[in-house]
Amino acid sequence: LRRAMGKKKPAEMAKQRSVFLQGAAERGVAPALATRIFDLMEKFAEYGFNRSHSAAYALLAYQTAWLKAHHPAAFMAAVLTCEMDDTDKLVVMKRECESLGLQIERPDVNSSGYAFEVSGARSIRYGLGAIKGLGQAAAEHLCERRQAGGEYCDLFELCRRLDIQRLGRRAMEALIKAGALDALGPNRPSLLATLPAALGAAEQAARSRDSGQDDLFGVGSGVQASADQVVIAVGDWGPAQRLAAERESLGLYLSGHPFDQYRADAACFASGSVSALLNSPPPPPGAEYQPGREVSVAGLVTNLRKRTGRITVEIDDGSGVLEASIFPETYERCRNHLGNHAIVVVTGQLRWDAFIDGWRIAARDVAAIDDVIEKHASRLLIRWSDRPGSRLDARALRNTLEPFRPGGCGVLLHYTGRDAQARLVLGEEWTVRPSLELRERLSALVGADGFRFVYDVAPSLH
């Protein structure tokens, strides 16, 4: 009877009526009363199933809303833990944390547990269980050894204390790429370069323990071994490579967004950020089907889907996600720029979509953002300081710029000395091509905030 009520099948309810009336008669219930009782149950079946669910969900919604409002860090840590096996949902939850003003801190072998945990009033520590390739057993083993022996001091000591059969090389690489071992070495590429030696030393120490004796020089004890075991120094990754490694190990970008390095440039040729476009007021009633306004938006290509008659992608600039519709002829012309996680500039009409109750861009053109910058940047401004600790000198600057000359982009130096400041304009023979490789080299030389490109006018992207 309950199943028939839930599925609202009249034929099934009719069968249940005869069964109910027969059983009631056998128990001495008057036919009129039995019929009235079943009529009440049949009427309840029309709305009671939905109503009971609505009441239960309303109570749950109230409870979770209260927790989210009064204890946002604890609430979101619990939600992130529930979704830790679903990367797509983690991305959504991370964006929700940002909207709530919560910071998600990188995983740390000396601080993180298996699950996401509250680490401060407005911060959440990333859970080791959400690192790809690690697994629950390995994450819990790492936490158990830490609780038993204290914090890990360096990479070699970490490998010696762990059971390498439970945390192999791939798991250790995932920990390094995720940033979980940042406190144990100078940078992530140095830790990766040292990992084979650290694992080898750990295996040797394990064999010595199993045989019941130490090496002549005490390698098996792990005490003197650390004196000879030094992390190999390797240059640090740039922002793009670091974020790519994070995405490989976590399934998302944690320490930043790939678009961050382009944000200042995009402000010169995009109509606005994704969040600004999404927050544009909707059209008045009756104007939904009028032609949209021409816009250009820059961001990361994600979630490319091919549908009958069109292709849709999502453009993510770190402030929000805007859906773009691309018709086949445009897609065939621009498909080389539409790889997943490519950074592009999309030009088209911004239209209100009643189906999604939000804005969508109908793309007319798609260009790689590096091509746009290289084509339209007119000047390169570099901040140069000769103060103590400055990494920039004339020789290093020349070696950085020389492979990219000549080009169409003039170079200006904003020089700051101990006693004076000046702007120096390099000669025409030092104009450069503002390519991606040049920007990466400049980032390594002066930092991402040590240079910027200047655009005389907003470039036409058509």
N, C-alpha and C positions, 0 to 999 in steps of 0.2 A: 504493500500500500504506500509506504514512504517513497519507494522508487517511482511508482506511478504518479504520485503527487509532484515529485521533483521534476519529472519529465513532462508533466502536463499533457498526458495522452488520454483523450476522452474515452477511447475504446478500452484502454486498460483500466481506467477508473470505473467504467460500467461493469467490467468483470469483477472488480473488487467490491462494488456495491452489492452484487448478488451474494458474494462470499460473506460479506459483513452482515447482511440481513439474515442469512441462513444461520450464521453463528449466534446472532443475537436472539433469534427465535428459539434456538436450542437451549439458551440460557434463561428463557422466560421473560425476555424483554419485549414489550409491546411493539408491534410492527410500526405504528405511527411514531413512537419515540425513537426507534432504531433508524427509521428513515430521516427524522429530523437531525439526529446526531451525524449521520453520514452526509447530509446536505451541508451541515456546518463544516465538516472536514473538506468536502469538495470545494466549497467557497474559499476556505483558507488556502487551498492548493493554488488558487488563482493569483495570490499575492503574498502569502505568508513566507514562502521559500525566499523570495527576494528581500522581503522586509526583515527577516531574521538575519540574513547576511549583511544587509545595510546597517543594522544595529551593531553587529559584531565589528564590522569594518570601521564604523564611526567611532566606536570606543577605542579601537586600536589606533586610528588616526589621531585622536585626541591625545592619547598617551604618548605616542612618538613625537607629535608636534611639541608637546610640553618638554620632553627630553631634549629635543633639538634646540628649542628656544633657551632653555635654562642650563643645559650641559652639552653644548655643541661639540666640544672636542671628544667627550666620551661617547656621545651618540654616533658621530661620524667614524670614530675608531671601530666601533662595533659593526657599523654598516660595511666599512672597508674590509673587515675581517670576514664577514659573511660572503663578500663578493671576490675574495682574493684569488679564486681560480678563474675568474672571468675578466680578462684584460679590458674588454670593451666597456664593461660596467665600472671598472676601476678608473678608467679615463673620465667617465661622466662624474663619478664620485669625487675625483680630484678637483674637477672644475667646480663642483658644489662646495668643496672645502674652501677654495679660493674666494668664492662669492661670500662665504661666511667669515672671511678674514682669518681662516685657520692655515697654519703652515704645516706642510707635510715634510718632516725631516728625513734625510737619507737613512737607509738602513745602516746599522753599526753593530759589528760583532761584539762590542763591549757594552752595548746599551739595548739593542733590540731583542725582543722575544720572538716566538713563532708568530704571534698575531700582531696586529696593529695595536699600539698602546698610547695612552695619553702621556705626553712628556712635559707638558706645561699648560698654562691656562688657555693658550691659543695655539697649541702645537701638538702634533701627532707624530710618533716615531714609526717609521715604516717597518712592517713585519717581515722577518726573514722568510716566512712561509710563502710570501708573494714573489720571491725571486725565482725566475724560471730555471729549471734544472737542479734545484736544491732539494726539494721534497721535504715532507714533514719530519720524517725520521732523522734526516741529516740536520735540519734546523734545530730540532729538539736535542740532538746529541751535542751540537755546538753550545747550546745554552746550558746543558747539564755540566759540561766540562768547565765552562766559565764559572758557574756557581760553585763547583767543587774546588777549583784552583785559582780563582780570582781573574782579573782582567788579563787579556792577551797583550803582550808587550811588543812583539814584532812578528813578522811573517814566519820566520824560522821557528820561533817558539810556538806559534799557533799550529803549524803543521805537525810539530812533535807531539803536542798535547792531544791532537785529534786522531781518531781512527781513520786512516787514509782509505781503508776499504769502504767506509761509509761516506766519506767526503772525498771523491776523486778529483782529478784535475779539472774536469769540466765544471763541477760544482764550485771549486775554488776560483776558477776564471769568472764564473757568473757573480760571485761575491765581490770580486775586484771591480768588474765592470759596473756593478750596481753602486759602488762607492762604499760598501760595507767594511772595507779594510783601509779606508783613507787615513785613519789614525795610525796605521802601522808602517807607513812608508811615505816617501816624498810626493809621489803621484801614482796614478793608476798604471800608466805604461811601464814604470819602473818595477812595480809589483808584479806585473805580468811577465816581465823579462826575468825576474828573479824566481818566479814560481817553480820552474823545473828543478833548480838547485835546492830550494826549500823542501820540495816533496822528496827529492833524493836523499837529503839529510834526514828527513823524518823516517823514511824507509830503513835507512841504515841504523838509526837509533832504535827502531822497533825490532830489527833483527838482533841487535845487541841485547835488548831486554829479554827477547824470547830465548836467547842462548844462555842467559844468566850471567853474562860478563860484559864489561865495558871495553872500549878500545883502549889501546895503550895511552893515547893522549886525552882520554876522557870524552870522546865524541859521544859515546852512548849515553852519558849522564845528562847531556844537554846543557851543562853548566858552562864548560869552557868552549863548547862549539860555537856559541854566539859571537865569540871574539873574532873568529875567522869568517863568519858568514855575514856578508854585507850586501845590502840591497844594491842591485846594479842601477846606476844613474842613467836615466833615459829622459829626453826632453818630453815635456808635458804635451798632452793633446790640446788641440784647439777646441773651441766651443762645439763646433759641428761634430767632430769625432767623439767627443765626450758624450754628447747627447745621443749619438747613434749607438754607442756602447750601452748606455742606459736603456734605450729602447729595446736592444737585443736581450738584455737580462731581466728587464722589468715589464716590457711590453708597453711602456709609456715614457715620456720625457719628464724627469723629476727635477733636476737642478735648474732648468730653464726651458726655453722653447726655441726650436730652430729658427723661428722668425725673428727672434730678438735682435740678431745681428743686422737685420734689414729694416727694423722698425723706423729708425730715423730717416733712412732713404725713402721708404714707402710713403712717409708723410708728405714728400715733395711731389709725388705723382699719383697717389691714390685719393679717392674721394673722401675717405675716412676709414677708421677702423671698422672691423666687422661688427663690434658691439654698437658703434655709433649708427651704422646702417640698420641693424636689427631694431634699434630703439627709435627709429624714425616713426612719427605718428602714422597710424594707418589712414588710408584714404577715406573720405566721407562716404556714407551710404550711397550706392548707385554709381560711384566712380571707380569701383574695383577693376573694371575691364578697360579702362582708359590706358593709353600707352604709358609705360613707365618712364622714369627719368634715367638718363645716361650716367653711368657710374663706372669707376674702376676700383677694384678691390684687390689687395695682395694678401697672400697667405699660403699655407701648407695644403697640398692636395691630399685628402683622405677619403676613404670609403667610396671609391669609384664603382658605380653600378651601371650596367647596361640594361636598358629596357627597350621595349618595342618602340621604335621611332625616335628615341633620344637616349642620351647618356646623362647621368647625374653624378656630380661630385660634391664633396663638402670642402669648403675653404675655411681653414682654421688659422687664425693669426694670434692665438693665445688669449684674446679677449672674448672670443665667441666663435660660433660656427655658422656659416651661411651656405645654404644649398644653392648650387648652380646647375642649370639645365643646359646641356650642350646638344645641339642637333647634329645629325650624322655628318653633314658637309663640313661643319666647323670642327668636329672631332677628327675627321680624316686629315684636315689641314694642320691641326695643332696637336695631334696625338703624341708627338715626340716630347712635348712639354708636360704631359699629363701622367707621368709615372707616379706611383704612390709615394707620398712624402716629398714630392718635388715642390719647390716654392715658386709660385707663378703670380702673374698679374692678369686678372680677368676683367675684360671690358664688356659691358652689355647694358641691358635695361633692367633696372630694379623694379620688380612688380610685386604687388600684393597677391598672395595665393590664399584664396578662401579655404581651400582644402586643409592646408597646414596651419591656417590662421596666422600667417607670418609672411615675411619678405623672402623673395627668391630672386636670383639674378638669372636672366636669360642671356647666356654668354654669346657674344659675337666674335670675340677674339681672345686668345690665350697666349701669353708670352712668358718665357722664363725671366724671372726677375733679374738674374745676372745679365742677361742680354739687354734689358731695359736700362740698367745702371750703366753698363759699358757704352751704350749708345748715347745716353743723355747727360751723364755727369760732365760738368765743364771744368771743375776745379777740385783739387784734392788739398785739404787743409790738414796739416800735421802739427801736433803740439810737441815742441822740442825743448827740453830743459837740460841745463848742465849742472843742476844742483846735485849734491851728494846722493848717491843711490840711483840716479837716472841711468836707464839702460841704453839710451840713444846716443850714438856718436856719429860723426860725419861719415866715417868709413862704413859703418853698418848700414846707414841710410842709403849711401851710394850703392852698396851691394844689393840692397833690397829693391831699389827703384830701377837699376840699370837693365835687368832683363825685360822690362816692360816698356821701354822707350824705343822709338818715338810713338806718341799716341795723340789723342785729341783732348787730353785732360791736363790742364796746367797744375803746377804744384806750388803751394804756399806753405811756408814754415812759420808757425807762431812760436818764436823763440823766447824763452824766459831764462835769464841769467840771474846771478846773485845781485847784480846792481842795475839791471836794465831789462826791458822787454822790447821786442821788435817783430815786425812781420817781414819775412824775406820772400821775395818772389823769384823762383828759379827761372833760368832762361828757357827759351823755346826748345832748345835741344834736350831739355829734361821733361818735356811733356810725356805722359805715360798713358797706357791703356788700363782703365780701371777694371781689370778682370777679377774673377773670384780668387785666383791664386795670389794676386797682388794684395787683396784685402786680407787673406789668411796670413801672408807674411808680415803685413803691417800689424795685424793683431798680435802676432808673436813678438814683434819688435817693440811696440809702444802700448799694447793693450787695446782692447776693443773700443775704449773711450778715448784713445789717444789720436784718433783721426776721424775725419768725416768727409763726405763728398758734398759739393755745392752744385746746385742747379740754378742757372740764371732765370729760367722760366719753367713753368710746369710743362713737362714734355707731353706731346701728343702721342698717345699709344695706339692710334688707329692705323 
